Each structure stands twice: as structure tokens, then as C-alpha cells.
């Protein structure tokens, strides 16, 4: 398509002539005047500019000053409020934290086994709580605790073994060393008292029913050993330790007391006993001493009573004589007092 | 007030922006007729045309501070006029005319048939002129606008496209369609 044709397509002279010949309409004069006046007013008023002169010259300094003022005021405010914002450590925080530690343990204690044994000492009312988690594990836990110095970690091991919650270390720490590790004699005395652990009492009752009311401690222990075959090796080990500890004490005393009379016999008797195989006694006295020299006094007396019951009077008397020589001042049970004053 | 008729429209507008009211007067004098007729031919009502006309000039006065020379002054002025006209259409019950959205129809068909190369005008110029104005009034808004912009401001196709916010091809199509329709209509006369 030629350029002329294109131009002709986009323009038409005739049409343009006709259009321009048509009425040439114009705006009214009043409108003209109004528009011109508006233009003059716009020009004569303060010149508008996209950026005012004030902004151009003072904009940056004012902005900087505003930022500085805001920053300083913010710093001052924060500094004043800092002591309040930073809370000092509360004075009772350690106590609170300790209480908080105790609370879950207490709640656990509440759900512990009802047969949980009370503490050996009555005054350990707080100790009930302390001891309970350790003892609320197994019915025979009290035996161990009373029979031997309980190890600090043993109850915890039991707890873990039983799947129970273990007591807080702080609870153990609160117990005095004397309470945590009572002397063997003290433990024994406590155990023999009326405040004996119910679990032990129950077992004893059970054992009595089963065996026939053994009265002596050794019989009870033996019956318990029979009736409760589930007693762990640890318990037996504890008992053995106790016996050994007692015998160690008594042995030293016995050696000192009976040294002039029965030393050879004792040595002869002790040697085989140490070796583990009792030697044949050479005399009734030696026979009486055989096996008893290492026993604590109470047990020795029990053995003597047993011999007497069994009808082995001669042996019993011999043993009693040896006992009196060794422990002249030791109190005698009622069953043997008649032999003391024949 | 110095009337500088030799200065271009863009310079005058810059001088008006910088605070010279006389430059505005010159500009106003140059373009008030064409803008008024543009508005009058579009809306068909003199009162409305005067209102729209005044609005366009007031907008220009208010926006003078931001004026920069990016195109011809007439393109800038008729861009303001086009926008004001579109706002007027939208405020009407009929809404935006469809001719502004619809693709332009076949413009080049039978261009030869409608072409009248004889510039001689008939005996009654005024009658033909009136007929032409009538035909212009019957054109679709978009095509009519294109024709008027060409006639009143002597804009090229590209300038018409810028002023109306359409592509060059669209502007060309609209213009050709308008001319063809007018030719056909005038040819029947």
C-alpha cells in the first residue's frame, strides 16, 4: 500500500474542509475569564513546588535531630525502667525451688505402696516422707534398712529396679549421717521395738503362722528365710555382713576375756572354724566353745537356750559356763537365770 | 504581560509552571477553541461541554508544578481532556461506551468505494458541514474521538495513541474507521 494511500486512509481533505467550515464553536467569554483568573491566582499565590524550600534546606537536619532526640529519650526511659525490668533473684527462690522439688516427691509418696514402712524413729515425722520413697518399694525393704546400715544408693537402686520413682537427692541430704547410717546396734534396737516396720511385722505374722511362732530373733530370721525364699541374695548378704560385724566385735572382746583359759582351745577351735570345717572337740568345754566364740553374746545365749530346750543339758551348761567366763557381767535371760544362781 | 506567540507550547507551559501567568494566557488562547469543540462534539451538550472544558484547564493549572516536557503540549492537554471525558462517561448511566473497549471493526473495507477525491464541496457548504457534524455525532465514541483529535489539534496517529492511552494500531484503526464512515455518509449526500 503506497504511502499516499495510507495517508489518504488516515486523512481526508474534503472532510477536513467540511469540518472546518462547520460552526466554529467557542467557549463563552465568562468561562475564559474565569479560567484565566484562576491561573493568575495560582501563580500569584505561594508558589507550589514538589519540594518546598524549607524541606530542601532543613529537611535533613530536622530529621537527624528528631532521630537523636528519640534515641536519647528511649535510652533514658529504658535506663530508668531497667531496674524494674531486671527482676532481682527472689530471696526465697532456693526454698521455693526446694519445695517444688519436694512437692512432686510428696505426691509420689502419696501414691506409694500403702504398706510403706514408717521410719525407725518416731521423731522422724518428716522423715516419714523422707524415708517413704525409699521404703515404699518392697515389703522387706525395712529389714534391710534396720538390719544393716543402709547404703545411700541401695534404696534408689531398688526403686529403679522396681520402676518406682526415686527420691530426690535433697531428701537424702537432709537426713543426718546418724540417721542415714545408723549403728548396727541402734538399728537392731529400733527394729526390735514396737515401732517395727509393719511390713516386717506382717511377714513375721505370716511366718509365725507358717512355722509355729518362733520367738527368738534367730528363729524368726531363719523362718523368714524359709518362708520367704524370695529374699534376695542382697538381704542375705546384708545379714551376713551384720553377723560378721557383730562377731568381729565380740571376737575381739572374747579373745581378751578368755585369753588365759581358753586360748589354746579357742585357737584350736578358731582355726578350724576359719578354715570352714569344724574340728572334733577335745573336751566338753571346748565343745561348748565350738561355734559360739564368734557369736555375739545375745546369740550365744540363744544358742544355749536352744540347747537346753533340745535336752542337751550338759552342752548347754558347758556353754553357759563358758559364756559366764567370757561375759561375766552380761545380763542373762530369764530362762537361764536359774543356772546363774544354782 | 509579554505575549510570546513564537514560543512553543512546551516552553510556555514551563514558564507558566515557573510562575508566569502570561504564558498561560497564550496557551489558553491557542487551544481553548479546539478543546471546547472536542468536548462539545463528544458529549453533545453545551453545558456539559463547558463544565468538562473548565475542569480540564483547572486540572492543568493545579498540575503545573509537576509538568515536565515528555511529549507535545497538545498531547498532554488532550490526555487530560480524554481522562476527564472517560470520567464523565463512567458517571453516566450508560457507563463506559463499548467502542472504547471493542476492537475496531473493519476499517479498510471498501475504502476505495467510500473515497471521494474531489475536494470540491457541494453547493451548500453549510448543509454538508451540518451533515458532517451529524455523521460525526453518529460515530462510535472511540472513533469519533480519534477523528476529532486529528481535526482539532492536528495530531498524528502516534500522538492520538498517546493521548488516548492505546496502541498505535488501535488509534490508526479507529481513525480509519471514522474517516471511512464519514466518507460513506458524505458520499450519500
Interface residues (C-beta under 8 A of the other chain):
Chain A: X8 X9 X10 X11 X12 X13 X14 X15 X16 X17 X18 X19 X20 X21 X22 X23 X24 X25 X26 X27 X28 X31 X32 X34 X35 X36 X38 X39 X40 X42 X43 X44 X47 X48 X49 X50
Chain B: X16 X19 X20 X21 X24 X25 X28 X32 X33 X36 X37 X40 X46 X50 X53 X54 X57 X58 X61 X62 X64 X65 X66 X108 X111 X115 X116 X118 X119 X121 X125 X126 X128 X129 X130 X132 X133 X136 X150 X151 X157 X172 X175 X176 X179 X180 X182 X183 X186
